């Protein structure tokens, strides 16, 4: 009974917000809590804040808190599942997602934010739908696919075109997982890895009368995401943000065209989202340091002068009392 109620609640949340945003892993310095819905257009700002960048957004989103600014994540790993509203990942912190923009728009905003800081940072976007021919050699090195274990399949089949393409994308995802530990070099630069999986939706469409096939596809995808997450956590020794979100293009178009409905609601939430500081000039740290230490030196100098004057002997230390002694008065 509880399982049925939970499924209904998840379904209602998905209908209301059109998608899900899941944090599969975050270091101790960044905590995620609550269940407040979030706009997809805010994901670049959220990820930027976790990496220590300033943002231009105003407002607040209560789902994230940075507890230690001196131990921030070194990388962000984002996985976009296109064409679906929810995959219910087996672990992580889940939030309702309002899909107010496309996946590619979110990627461009986030990657642009990192590249404008330092062009030497690792910024990688991988669309598994491109296939092994296009991704034979990636930023992580040469990819080698392992054959699909046909015996492990219960309802999916390689003879079904949608199933075959889905399994090929899972193969590519696993190939990247196997290259993470050997292909990543840890340095003082922040890294961004972005994966796009788009073959799940056709599987769901082709097996609407076979719930078991859809359930098996979701289980295969979730297992692949868990392996990918574990590999990045090991590579970065836990100092990485790993997030998965769904993105349905039809809902994005509907949100933009809704006018006074969902669209205005998205605008209202966007204007009151992330509690971020304003953008500062590049010379701000230098000027701040100069004024800070000048102020410290001035305060301590003033204290020293006050203490010296308080301990002064007027008859011995001050020239004023010496020039106005009794002998000088008699001579006059």
C-alpha positions in Angstrom: 0.0 0.0 0.0 2.8 2.4 0.9 4.6 1.6 -2.4 1.4 2.5 -4.3 1.0 5.8 -2.4 4.6 6.7 -3.1 4.3 6.0 -6.8 1.2 8.2 -6.9 3.0 11.0 -5.1 6.0 10.8 -7.5 3.6 10.8 -10.5 1.8 13.9 -9.3 5.0 15.7 -8.6 6.2 14.8 -12.1 3.0 16.1 -13.7 3.2 19.4 -11.8 6.9 20.1 -12.5 7.4 18.0 -15.7 10.7 16.6 -14.6 13.1 15.5 -11.9 16.4 16.8 -10.7 18.5 14.3 -8.7 21.8 14.9 -6.8 23.4 11.4 -6.8 26.5 12.6 -4.9 27.9 15.7 -3.3 30.9 16.2 -1.0 30.5 17.1 2.7 31.2 20.8 1.9 28.0 21.1 -0.2 24.7 19.8 1.2 21.3 19.4 -0.5 18.1 19.2 1.5 14.4 19.9 1.3 12.1 19.2 -1.7 11.6 22.6 -3.2 11.1 22.6 -6.9 13.7 24.2 -9.1 13.8 25.6 -12.6 16.1 24.0 -15.1 17.4 27.5 -16.1 18.8 27.8 -12.6 21.0 24.6 -12.8 24.0 26.5 -14.3 23.8 28.9 -11.3 23.5 26.1 -8.8 26.5 24.2 -10.3 28.5 27.5 -10.6 27.9 28.2 -6.9 29.1 24.7 -5.9 32.4 25.4 -7.8 32.9 28.7 -6.0 31.9 31.0 -8.8 29.9 34.2 -8.3 26.5 34.3 -10.0 24.3 37.1 -11.4 21.0 35.6 -10.2 18.9 37.2 -7.4 16.6 35.6 -5.0 17.0 32.3 -3.1 16.7 28.5 -3.6 16.6 26.7 -0.2 17.7 23.3 -1.5 21.5 23.8 -1.3 23.9 25.0 1.4 27.7 25.4 1.1 29.2 24.5 4.5 32.9 24.9 3.7 34.1 27.3 1.1 37.7 26.0 1.4 36.8 22.4 0.3 34.6 22.9 -2.7 34.1 20.3 -5.4 36.6 20.0 -8.2 34.2 18.8 -10.8 30.5 18.7 -11.9 29.1 15.7 -13.7 25.7 16.2 -15.3 23.6 13.6 -17.0 20.5 14.7 -19.0 17.9 12.0 -19.8 16.0 13.4 -22.8 12.3 12.7 -23.7 11.1 11.5 -20.3 9.8 13.2 -17.1 11.2 10.8 -14.5 13.5 7.8 -14.2 13.4 7.5 -10.4 17.1 7.0 -9.8 17.7 4.5 -7.0 19.7 6.9 -4.8 20.2 10.6 -4.2 18.3 13.7 -3.3 15.3 14.3 -5.6 13.7 17.6 -6.6 10.8 18.5 -8.9 12.2 20.2 -12.0 10.4 22.8 -14.0 11.7 22.4 -17.6 11.8 26.0 -18.8 14.6 25.5 -21.4 16.3 22.8 -23.5 19.2 20.6 -22.3 21.5 22.3 -24.8 20.7 25.7 -23.5 21.5 24.6 -20.0 24.8 23.2 -21.2 25.8 26.3 -23.1 25.1 28.5 -20.1 27.1 26.3 -17.7 30.0 25.6 -20.1 30.2 29.3 -21.0 30.4 30.2 -17.4 33.4 28.0 -16.8 35.2 28.8 -20.1 35.0 32.6 -19.5 37.0 32.0 -16.2 39.7 29.8 -17.7 39.9 28.3 -21.1 42.3 25.5 -19.8 39.5 23.8 -17.8 38.2 20.4 -18.9 34.8 20.9 -20.4 33.3 17.9 -22.1 29.9 17.2 -23.5 29.1 13.7 -24.7 25.8 12.7 -26.5 25.6 8.9 -26.5 23.2 9.1 -29.4 26.1 10.0 -31.7 27.2 6.3 -31.5 30.6 4.7 -31.3 31.6 5.8 -34.8 31.5 9.5 -33.7 32.8 8.9 -30.2 35.4 6.2 -30.9 38.0 8.5 -29.3 36.8 10.9 -26.7 38.3 13.4 -24.3 38.9 10.5 -21.9 40.7 8.4 -24.5 39.9 5.6 -26.9 36.6 3.8 -26.1 36.1 0.1 -26.3 32.6 -1.3 -26.1 31.8 -4.6 -24.4 29.3 -6.8 -26.1 25.7 -6.8 -24.7 25.0 -9.8 -22.5 22.0 -11.1 -24.3 21.4 -13.8 -21.8 20.8 -11.1 -19.1 18.0 -9.5 -21.1 14.5 -10.6 -20.0 12.1 -8.5 -22.2 14.3 -6.3 -24.2 15.7 -7.6 -27.5 18.5 -6.6 -29.9 16.1 -7.3 -32.7 13.9 -4.4 -31.7 15.5 -1.2 -33.1 14.6 1.0 -30.2 15.9 -1.6 -27.7 19.1 -2.0 -29.7 19.8 1.8 -29.8 19.1 2.1 -26.1 21.5 -0.8 -25.3 24.1 0.8 -27.5 23.9 4.1 -25.5 24.3 2.1 -22.3 27.4 0.4 -23.8 28.9 3.8 -24.6 28.0 5.1 -21.1 29.8 2.0 -19.6 32.8 2.6 -21.9 33.2 6.1 -20.5 32.8 4.7 -17.0 35.7 2.3 -17.6 37.9 5.2 -18.8 37.2 7.6 -16.0 39.9 6.4 -13.6 42.7 6.2 -16.2 41.6 9.2 -18.3 41.1 11.9 -15.7 44.0 13.9 -14.4 43.3 15.8 -11.2 44.7 19.4 -11.1 43.7 22.8 -9.6 41.2 23.4 -12.4 37.5 22.8 -12.2 36.1 20.2 -14.6 32.7 19.7 -16.3 31.5 16.4 -17.8 28.1 16.4 -19.4 26.3 13.3 -20.7 23.1 13.2 -22.8 21.1 10.0 -23.0 18.2 10.1 -25.5 17.3 6.5 -26.4 15.1 5.7 -23.3 12.0 7.6 -24.6 11.7 5.4 -27.8 11.9 2.3 -25.7 9.0 3.5 -23.5 7.0 4.5 -26.6 7.5 1.1 -28.3 6.6 -0.9 -25.1 3.6 0.9 -23.8 1.8 -2.4 -23.6 4.8 -4.1 -21.9 5.4 -2.5 -18.5 8.0 -5.2 -17.7 10.2 -4.0 -20.7 10.0 -0.4 -19.5 10.9 -1.5 -16.0 13.9 -3.5 -17.3 15.1 -0.5 -19.3 14.9 1.8 -16.3 16.8 -0.7 -14.2 19.6 -1.0 -16.8 19.9 2.8 -17.0 20.0 3.2 -13.3 22.7 0.6 -12.9 24.8 2.3 -15.6 24.3 5.7 -13.8 25.4 4.1 -10.5 28.5 2.7 -12.1 29.3 6.1 -13.7 28.8 7.9 -10.4 31.0 5.5 -8.5 33.8 5.9 -11.0 33.8 9.7 -10.8 33.6 9.6 -7.0 36.6 7.4 -6.9 38.5 9.5 -9.5 37.9 12.8 -7.6 38.1 11.2 -4.1 34.5 12.3 -3.4 35.0 16.0 -4.3 32.6 16.0 -7.2 28.9 16.9 -7.8 27.0 14.3 -9.7 23.5 15.2 -10.9 20.9 13.6 -13.2 17.9 15.5 -14.6 15.2 14.6 -17.1 14.2 16.9 -20.0 11.2 16.5 -22.2 11.3 18.8 -25.2 7.6 18.8 -25.6 7.2 20.1 -22.0 9.8 22.8 -22.7 7.8 24.1 -25.7 4.6 24.0 -23.7 6.2 26.0 -20.8 7.5 28.7 -23.1 4.1 29.1 -24.8 2.0 29.0 -21.7 1.9 32.8 -21.3 0.0 33.6 -18.1 0.0 29.9 -17.0 3.0 27.9 -16.3 5.3 30.4 -18.1 4.5 33.2 -15.7 4.9 30.8 -12.8 8.4 29.9 -14.0 9.3 33.6 -14.3 8.1 34.2 -10.7 10.2 31.3 -9.4 13.2 32.4 -11.4 13.1 35.9 -9.9 13.2 34.4 -6.4 15.7 31.6 -6.6 19.4 31.5 -5.8 20.7 33.7 -3.0 23.8 34.8 -4.9 26.1 37.8 -4.6 26.4 40.4 -7.2 29.1 40.3 -9.9 32.4 42.1 -8.9 35.1 43.7 -10.9 38.3 41.8 -11.5 40.3 44.3 -9.4 37.9 43.8 -6.4 40.2 41.3 -4.6 43.2 43.6 -4.9 41.4 46.7 -3.7 39.8 44.7 -0.9 43.1 43.4 0.3 44.7 46.9 0.2 42.0 48.6 2.2 41.7 45.7 4.6 45.4 45.6 5.7 45.6 49.4 5.6 42.7 49.6 8.0 44.3 46.9 10.3 47.6 48.8 10.4 45.9 52.1 11.0 43.8 50.8 13.9 46.8 49.2 15.6 49.0 52.3 15.0 46.2 54.5 16.6 46.1 52.1 19.6 49.9 52.3 20.1 49.8 56.1 19.9 47.0 56.3 22.5 48.9 54.0 24.9 52.2 56.0 24.5 50.4 59.3 25.3 48.7 57.8 28.3 52.0 56.7 29.7 53.9 59.9 29.0 55.6 61.8 31.9 54.7 65.5 31.4 57.8 66.8 33.3 60.3 64.7 31.5 58.9 63.7 28.1 57.2 66.9 27.0 59.1 69.8 25.6 56.2 72.1 26.5 56.8 71.7 30.2 60.5 72.1 29.8 60.2 75.4 28.0 57.8 76.7 30.6 59.9 75.8 33.7 60.2 78.1 36.8 63.7 79.2 35.9 62.6 80.6 32.6 59.9 82.7 34.3 62.4 84.2 36.7 64.8 85.2 33.9 62.0 87.1 32.2 
